[in-house]
Amino acid sequence: MSIFRIPRFEWSMAAAVWLRNLTVYKKTYKLNILPNFFEPVFFLLSMGFGVGAYIKNVDGQSYLAYIAPGLLASQAMMGATYEVTYNCFVKMNFGRIYDAIMATPVNVEEVALGEILWSVTRGILYAWIFFVVLVPFGAVPTATALLALPASVLVAAMFATIGLTFTALCPSIEMYSYYFTIFVSPMFLFSGIFFPLSKMPPWVQGLARVSPLYHAVELCRGLFLGAWGWALLGHLGVVLGVTAVCFLLAVNLIRRKLVH
């Protein structure tokens, strides 16, 4: 079976998987949302006001305004990533939730799509709440910054498909420590959220620019500033391209794993 096979699914069946996840989430959201919400707020306060007390200006902005769009993008990434990694792995391998779902008219492609849609929902939830927090801090400089909200949907979708692809290949839950330590954490630190890449050695710049989060950060930062141009379209194209490729990979690899 080709890992780039075009999947067949019905949106209504995928929506049923999404609704099942929403029903479960309603029972635990108070415990789940707070840790993921407060972490970027703490970064905003500590870096924006702490480091910002020593760095008055970055590319013509206050340091707080500089890091805000990158933290928004990282919120979309984290919200989506946690859902399609640990949570999906547990449902697949320990709870056998997917086996039960596929005993209904829902097929494996619809299970995968439903999980991606749900993880995007989680990413949107964290990103959009964080955006609201940015407003009273004066970190939303232009009206075009509102376009970062739909952009965060695309960012969440990209990392949902990347994470689900890894989950489809992951042999044990312990492997996620490598995923977060070697992939997610370096992206968070070296994708231009906290400092311009131009200050880094050329080889670090090169590695950072192949990072999916780098393009997500630049997309959100450009929208915050209203910086239209080919560069912004290029970052958007990378986000859409990575999402499309990883969507096909994720769905087909999940099918290979679940359908024997």
C-alpha atoms as a printed R data frame, in Angstrom:
    type eleno elety resid chain resno       x      y      z
1   ATOM     1    CA   MET     A     1   0.000  0.000  0.000
2   ATOM     2    CA   SER     A     2   1.342  3.418 -0.949
3   ATOM     3    CA   ILE     A     3   1.960  5.753  1.950
4   ATOM     4    CA   PHE     A     4   0.825  8.595 -0.328
5   ATOM     5    CA   ARG     A     5  -2.477  6.962 -1.287
6   ATOM     6    CA   ILE     A     6  -5.351  9.470 -1.460
7   ATOM     7    CA   PRO     A     7  -7.642  8.529  1.461
8   ATOM     8    CA   ARG     A     8 -11.387  8.139  1.179
9   ATOM     9    CA   PHE     A     9 -13.574  9.316  3.998
10  ATOM    10    CA   GLU     A    10 -16.886 10.912  4.874
11  ATOM    11    CA   TRP     A    11 -16.710 14.138  6.824
12  ATOM    12    CA   SER     A    12 -19.717 13.136  8.918
13  ATOM    13    CA   MET     A    13 -17.894 10.036 10.182
14  ATOM    14    CA   ALA     A    14 -14.754 12.030 10.993
15  ATOM    15    CA   ALA     A    15 -16.971 14.555 12.775
16  ATOM    16    CA   ALA     A    16 -18.359 11.726 14.907
17  ATOM    17    CA   VAL     A    17 -14.817 10.921 16.091
18  ATOM    18    CA   TRP     A    18 -14.276 14.621 16.804
19  ATOM    19    CA   LEU     A    19 -17.529 14.755 18.774
20  ATOM    20    CA   ARG     A    20 -16.548 11.709 20.809
21  ATOM    21    CA   ASN     A    21 -13.312 13.446 21.815
22  ATOM    22    CA   LEU     A    22 -15.172 16.645 22.668
23  ATOM    23    CA   THR     A    23 -17.567 14.712 24.901
24  ATOM    24    CA   VAL     A    24 -14.658 13.193 26.828
25  ATOM    25    CA   TYR     A    25 -12.807 16.514 26.987
26  ATOM    26    CA   LYS     A    26 -15.768 18.270 28.590
27  ATOM    27    CA   LYS     A    27 -15.263 16.106 31.653
28  ATOM    28    CA   THR     A    28 -11.592 16.956 32.125
29  ATOM    29    CA   TYR     A    29 -10.981 20.312 30.437
30  ATOM    30    CA   LYS     A    30 -10.440 22.223 33.675
31  ATOM    31    CA   LEU     A    31  -7.485 20.011 34.553
32  ATOM    32    CA   ASN     A    32  -6.137 19.840 31.000
33  ATOM    33    CA   ILE     A    33  -6.304 23.426 29.839
34  ATOM    34    CA   LEU     A    34  -4.632 25.242 32.719
35  ATOM    35    CA   PRO     A    35  -1.067 23.817 32.447
36  ATOM    36    CA   ASN     A    36  -0.925 24.380 28.683
37  ATOM    37    CA   PHE     A    37  -2.402 27.856 29.009
38  ATOM    38    CA   PHE     A    38  -0.190 29.173 31.793
39  ATOM    39    CA   GLU     A    39   3.158 28.048 30.353
40  ATOM    40    CA   PRO     A    40   3.221 30.569 27.457
41  ATOM    41    CA   VAL     A    41   1.808 33.265 29.734
42  ATOM    42    CA   PHE     A    42   4.752 32.690 32.075
43  ATOM    43    CA   PHE     A    43   7.103 32.904 29.083
44  ATOM    44    CA   LEU     A    44   5.403 36.129 28.026
45  ATOM    45    CA   LEU     A    45   5.797 37.667 31.461
46  ATOM    46    CA   SER     A    46   9.298 36.423 32.251
47  ATOM    47    CA   MET     A    47  10.814 37.015 28.816
48  ATOM    48    CA   GLY     A    48   8.708 39.961 27.724
49  ATOM    49    CA   PHE     A    49   9.139 41.958 30.906
50  ATOM    50    CA   GLY     A    50  12.241 40.311 32.398
51  ATOM    51    CA   VAL     A    51  14.522 40.111 29.369
52  ATOM    52    CA   GLY     A    52  12.555 42.961 27.830
53  ATOM    53    CA   ALA     A    53  13.828 45.245 30.585
54  ATOM    54    CA   TYR     A    54  17.318 44.873 29.072
55  ATOM    55    CA   ILE     A    55  16.339 44.628 25.393
56  ATOM    56    CA   LYS     A    56  14.407 47.734 24.462
57  ATOM    57    CA   ASN     A    57  14.113 47.225 20.730
58  ATOM    58    CA   VAL     A    58  14.173 44.254 18.327
59  ATOM    59    CA   ASP     A    59  13.609 44.978 14.644
60  ATOM    60    CA   GLY     A    60  11.806 48.191 15.547
61  ATOM    61    CA   GLN     A    61   9.501 46.596 18.131
62  ATOM    62    CA   SER     A    62   9.484 46.187 21.866
63  ATOM    63    CA   TYR     A    63  10.781 42.811 22.945
64  ATOM    64    CA   LEU     A    64   7.328 41.869 24.249
65  ATOM    65    CA   ALA     A    65   5.750 42.611 20.871
66  ATOM    66    CA   TYR     A    66   8.554 40.709 19.115
67  ATOM    67    CA   ILE     A    67   8.034 37.424 20.969
68  ATOM    68    CA   ALA     A    68   4.215 37.551 21.066
69  ATOM    69    CA   PRO     A    69   3.460 36.124 17.569
70  ATOM    70    CA   GLY     A    70   6.051 33.378 18.004
71  ATOM    71    CA   LEU     A    71   4.517 32.320 21.294
72  ATOM    72    CA   LEU     A    72   1.109 32.299 19.613
73  ATOM    73    CA   ALA     A    73   2.439 29.933 16.940
74  ATOM    74    CA   SER     A    74   4.042 27.731 19.596
75  ATOM    75    CA   GLN     A    75   0.724 27.562 21.435
76  ATOM    76    CA   ALA     A    76  -0.965 26.199 18.327
77  ATOM    77    CA   MET     A    77   1.894 23.715 17.955
78  ATOM    78    CA   MET     A    78   1.820 22.494 21.544
79  ATOM    79    CA   GLY     A    79  -1.949 22.224 21.801
80  ATOM    80    CA   ALA     A    80  -2.119 20.068 18.682
81  ATOM    81    CA   THR     A    81   1.049 18.075 19.367
82  ATOM    82    CA   TYR     A    82   0.151 16.767 22.808
83  ATOM    83    CA   GLU     A    83  -3.166 15.476 21.500
84  ATOM    84    CA   VAL     A    84  -1.774 13.461 18.576
85  ATOM    85    CA   THR     A    85   1.184 12.059 20.495
86  ATOM    86    CA   TYR     A    86   0.580 10.707 23.996
87  ATOM    87    CA   ASN     A    87  -3.212 10.838 23.850
88  ATOM    88    CA   CYS     A    88  -3.516  9.087 20.492
89  ATOM    89    CA   PHE     A    89  -0.896  6.507 21.404
90  ATOM    90    CA   VAL     A    90  -2.749  5.590 24.598
91  ATOM    91    CA   LYS     A    91  -6.081  5.343 22.760
92  ATOM    92    CA   MET     A    92  -4.511  3.215 20.055
93  ATOM    93    CA   ASN     A    93  -2.357  0.839 22.074
94  ATOM    94    CA   PHE     A    94  -3.711  0.717 25.619
95  ATOM    95    CA   GLY     A    95  -7.362  1.705 25.539
96  ATOM    96    CA   ARG     A    96  -7.992  0.077 22.132
97  ATOM    97    CA   ILE     A    97 -10.425  2.897 21.463
98  ATOM    98    CA   TYR     A    98  -9.800  2.826 17.732
99  ATOM    99    CA   ASP     A    99 -10.595 -0.879 17.503
100 ATOM   100    CA   ALA     A   100 -13.970 -0.156 19.093
101 ATOM   101    CA   ILE     A   101 -14.633  2.818 16.813
102 ATOM   102    CA   MET     A   102 -13.816  0.810 13.692
103 ATOM   103    CA   ALA     A   103 -16.411 -1.762 14.721
104 ATOM   104    CA   THR     A   104 -18.913  0.944 13.743
105 ATOM   105    CA   PRO     A   105 -19.341  2.359 10.198
106 ATOM   106    CA   VAL     A   106 -16.323  4.638 10.831
107 ATOM   107    CA   ASN     A   107 -13.248  3.529  8.857
108 ATOM   108    CA   VAL     A   108  -9.594  4.003  9.736
109 ATOM   109    CA   GLU     A   109  -9.124  7.069  7.509
110 ATOM   110    CA   GLU     A   110 -12.042  8.740  9.264
111 ATOM   111    CA   VAL     A   111 -10.531  7.889 12.641
112 ATOM   112    CA   ALA     A   112  -7.272  9.559 11.619
113 ATOM   113    CA   LEU     A   113  -9.024 12.612 10.182
114 ATOM   114    CA   GLY     A   114 -11.222 12.916 13.265
115 ATOM   115    CA   GLU     A   115  -8.159 12.878 15.506
116 ATOM   116    CA   ILE     A   116  -6.445 15.511 13.366
117 ATOM   117    CA   LEU     A   117  -9.536 17.724 13.513
118 ATOM   118    CA   TRP     A   118  -9.711 17.320 17.279
119 ATOM   119    CA   SER     A   119  -6.037 18.122 17.776
120 ATOM   120    CA   VAL     A   120  -6.472 21.218 15.605
121 ATOM   121    CA   THR     A   121  -9.354 22.206 17.875
122 ATOM   122    CA   ARG     A   122  -7.076 21.885 20.901
123 ATOM   123    CA   GLY     A   123  -4.397 23.956 19.188
124 ATOM   124    CA   ILE     A   124  -6.914 26.665 18.269
125 ATOM   125    CA   LEU     A   125  -8.250 26.747 21.816
126 ATOM   126    CA   TYR     A   126  -4.839 27.443 23.344
127 ATOM   127    CA   ALA     A   127  -3.709 29.848 20.624
128 ATOM   128    CA   TRP     A   128  -6.869 31.938 20.578
129 ATOM   129    CA   ILE     A   129  -7.086 32.243 24.353
130 ATOM   130    CA   PHE     A   130  -3.445 33.318 24.352
131 ATOM   131    CA   PHE     A   131  -4.221 35.939 21.699
132 ATOM   132    CA   VAL     A   132  -6.873 37.411 23.982
133 ATOM   133    CA   VAL     A   133  -4.257 37.603 26.751
134 ATOM   134    CA   LEU     A   134  -1.905 39.530 24.436
135 ATOM   135    CA   VAL     A   135  -4.369 42.361 23.873
136 ATOM   136    CA   PRO     A   136  -4.209 44.038 27.311
137 ATOM   137    CA   PHE     A   137  -0.401 43.798 27.214
138 ATOM   138    CA   GLY     A   138  -0.363 45.920 24.070
139 ATOM   139    CA   ALA     A   139   1.265 43.117 22.076
140 ATOM   140    CA   VAL     A   140  -1.235 43.250 19.184
141 ATOM   141    CA   PRO     A   141   0.081 46.219 17.182
142 ATOM   142    CA   THR     A   142  -2.132 46.185 14.063
143 ATOM   143    CA   ALA     A   143  -5.605 45.120 12.990
144 ATOM   144    CA   THR     A   144  -4.037 42.617 10.585
145 ATOM   145    CA   ALA     A   145  -2.849 40.692 13.637
146 ATOM   146    CA   LEU     A   146  -6.379 39.241 13.707
147 ATOM   147    CA   LEU     A   147  -5.356 37.254 10.622
148 ATOM   148    CA   ALA     A   148  -2.965 35.358 12.860
149 ATOM   149    CA   LEU     A   149  -6.022 33.599 14.292
150 ATOM   150    CA   PRO     A   150  -6.904 31.730 11.073
151 ATOM   151    CA   ALA     A   151  -3.166 31.292 10.486
152 ATOM   152    CA   SER     A   152  -2.943 29.516 13.845
153 ATOM   153    CA   VAL     A   153  -5.494 27.012 12.537
154 ATOM   154    CA   LEU     A   154  -3.083 26.141  9.720
155 ATOM   155    CA   VAL     A   155  -0.181 25.922 12.160
156 ATOM   156    CA   ALA     A   156  -2.149 23.568 14.402
157 ATOM   157    CA   ALA     A   157  -3.080 21.436 11.390
158 ATOM   158    CA   MET     A   158   0.563 21.197 10.320
159 ATOM   159    CA   PHE     A   159   1.736 19.974 13.704
160 ATOM   160    CA   ALA     A   160  -1.270 17.698 14.088
161 ATOM   161    CA   THR     A   161  -0.309 15.854 10.911
162 ATOM   162    CA   ILE     A   162   3.397 15.800 11.829
163 ATOM   163    CA   GLY     A   163   2.639 14.429 15.296
164 ATOM   164    CA   LEU     A   164   0.203 11.802 14.057
165 ATOM   165    CA   THR     A   165   2.773 10.645 11.500
166 ATOM   166    CA   PHE     A   166   5.244 10.089 14.329
167 ATOM   167    CA   THR     A   167   2.592  8.289 16.386
168 ATOM   168    CA   ALA     A   168   1.873  5.941 13.493
169 ATOM   169    CA   LEU     A   169   5.562  4.982 13.471
170 ATOM   170    CA   CYS     A   170   6.172  5.063 17.225
171 ATOM   171    CA   PRO     A   171   6.853  1.587 18.680
172 ATOM   172    CA   SER     A   172   6.633  2.550 22.369
173 ATOM   173    CA   ILE     A   173   5.417  5.441 24.472
174 ATOM   174    CA   GLU     A   174   8.953  6.056 25.746
175 ATOM   175    CA   MET     A   175   9.937  7.257 22.268
176 ATOM   176    CA   TYR     A   176   7.974 10.451 22.780
177 ATOM   177    CA   SER     A   177  10.697 11.728 25.084
178 ATOM   178    CA   TYR     A   178  12.951 11.749 21.995
179 ATOM   179    CA   TYR     A   179  10.267 13.443 19.893
180 ATOM   180    CA   PHE     A   180   9.901 16.302 22.339
181 ATOM   181    CA   THR     A   181  13.578 16.568 23.326
182 ATOM   182    CA   ILE     A   182  15.146 16.295 19.875
183 ATOM   183    CA   PHE     A   183  12.406 17.782 17.689
184 ATOM   184    CA   VAL     A   184   9.917 19.969 19.572
185 ATOM   185    CA   SER     A   185  12.166 21.646 22.153
186 ATOM   186    CA   PRO     A   186  14.923 22.722 19.697
187 ATOM   187    CA   MET     A   187  12.248 24.134 17.392
188 ATOM   188    CA   PHE     A   188  10.801 26.130 20.257
189 ATOM   189    CA   LEU     A   189  14.200 27.556 21.170
190 ATOM   190    CA   PHE     A   190  15.707 28.090 17.707
191 ATOM   191    CA   SER     A   191  12.856 29.108 15.399
192 ATOM   192    CA   GLY     A   192  13.108 32.836 15.926
193 ATOM   193    CA   ILE     A   193  10.596 33.168 18.749
194 ATOM   194    CA   PHE     A   194  12.953 34.796 21.242
195 ATOM   195    CA   PHE     A   195  15.675 36.323 19.055
196 ATOM   196    CA   PRO     A   196  16.321 37.041 15.366
197 ATOM   197    CA   LEU     A   197  18.068 34.205 13.576
198 ATOM   198    CA   SER     A   198  20.394 36.725 11.939
199 ATOM   199    CA   LYS     A   199  22.318 36.852 15.218
200 ATOM   200    CA   MET     A   200  23.105 33.135 15.054
201 ATOM   201    CA   PRO     A   201  25.932 31.336 13.189
202 ATOM   202    CA   PRO     A   202  25.090 30.539  9.537
203 ATOM   203    CA   TRP     A   203  24.829 26.797 10.134
204 ATOM   204    CA   VAL     A   204  22.316 27.359 12.942
205 ATOM   205    CA   GLN     A   205  20.325 29.672 10.687
206 ATOM   206    CA   GLY     A   206  20.256 26.994  8.010
207 ATOM   207    CA   LEU     A   207  18.974 24.336 10.394
208 ATOM   208    CA   ALA     A   208  16.393 26.697 11.867
209 ATOM   209    CA   ARG     A   209  14.992 27.598  8.471
210 ATOM   210    CA   VAL     A   210  14.096 23.987  7.707
211 ATOM   211    CA   SER     A   211  12.117 23.873 10.939
212 ATOM   212    CA   PRO     A   212   8.324 23.872 10.408
213 ATOM   213    CA   LEU     A   213   7.906 26.131 13.436
214 ATOM   214    CA   TYR     A   214  10.206 28.764 11.919
215 ATOM   215    CA   HIS     A   215   7.799 29.241  9.009
216 ATOM   216    CA   ALA     A   216   4.833 29.266 11.383
217 ATOM   217    CA   VAL     A   217   6.494 31.949 13.518
218 ATOM   218    CA   GLU     A   218   7.393 34.082 10.504
219 ATOM   219    CA   LEU     A   219   3.864 33.729  9.140
220 ATOM   220    CA   CYS     A   220   2.293 34.901 12.404
221 ATOM   221    CA   ARG     A   221   4.881 37.667 12.892
222 ATOM   222    CA   GLY     A   222   4.292 38.977  9.382
223 ATOM   223    CA   LEU     A   223   0.547 39.087  9.982
224 ATOM   224    CA   PHE     A   224   1.022 40.850 13.309
225 ATOM   225    CA   LEU     A   225   3.034 43.551 11.559
226 ATOM   226    CA   GLY     A   226   0.991 43.663  8.360
227 ATOM   227    CA   ALA     A   227   4.162 42.832  6.419
228 ATOM   228    CA   TRP     A   228   2.679 41.630  3.135
229 ATOM   229    CA   GLY     A   229   4.911 40.240  0.426
230 ATOM   230    CA   TRP     A   230   6.308 37.174 -1.272
231 ATOM   231    CA   ALA     A   231   8.156 36.132  1.861
232 ATOM   232    CA   LEU     A   232   4.885 35.854  3.766
233 ATOM   233    CA   LEU     A   233   3.359 33.798  0.951
234 ATOM   234    CA   GLY     A   234   6.442 31.594  0.978
235 ATOM   235    CA   HIS     A   235   6.006 30.820  4.673
236 ATOM   236    CA   LEU     A   236   2.313 30.120  4.090
237 ATOM   237    CA   GLY     A   237   3.208 27.792  1.221
238 ATOM   238    CA   VAL     A   238   5.609 25.813  3.411
239 ATOM   239    CA   VAL     A   239   2.969 25.425  6.132
240 ATOM   240    CA   LEU     A   240   0.373 24.218  3.610
241 ATOM   241    CA   GLY     A   241   2.841 21.940  1.827
242 ATOM   242    CA   VAL     A   242   4.091 20.237  4.985
243 ATOM   243    CA   THR     A   243   0.503 19.771  6.139
244 ATOM   244    CA   ALA     A   244  -0.569 18.156  2.867
245 ATOM   245    CA   VAL     A   245   2.375 15.741  2.740
246 ATOM   246    CA   CYS     A   246   2.149 14.769  6.406
247 ATOM   247    CA   PHE     A   247  -1.620 14.347  6.184
248 ATOM   248    CA   LEU     A   248  -1.207 11.676  3.515
249 ATOM   249    CA   LEU     A   249   1.603 10.059  5.488
250 ATOM   250    CA   ALA     A   250  -0.307 10.082  8.764
251 ATOM   251    CA   VAL     A   251  -3.546  8.655  7.390
252 ATOM   252    CA   ASN     A   252  -1.875  5.893  5.386
253 ATOM   253    CA   LEU     A   253   0.564  4.925  8.134
254 ATOM   254    CA   ILE     A   254  -2.261  4.770 10.671
255 ATOM   255    CA   ARG     A   255  -4.159  2.556  8.228
256 ATOM   256    CA   ARG     A   256  -1.129  0.280  7.848
257 ATOM   257    CA   LYS     A   257  -0.829  0.041 11.644
258 ATOM   258    CA   LEU     A   258  -4.482 -0.609 12.463
259 ATOM   259    CA   VAL     A   259  -5.711 -2.676  9.512
260 ATOM   260    CA   HIS     A   260  -4.145 -6.114  9.591
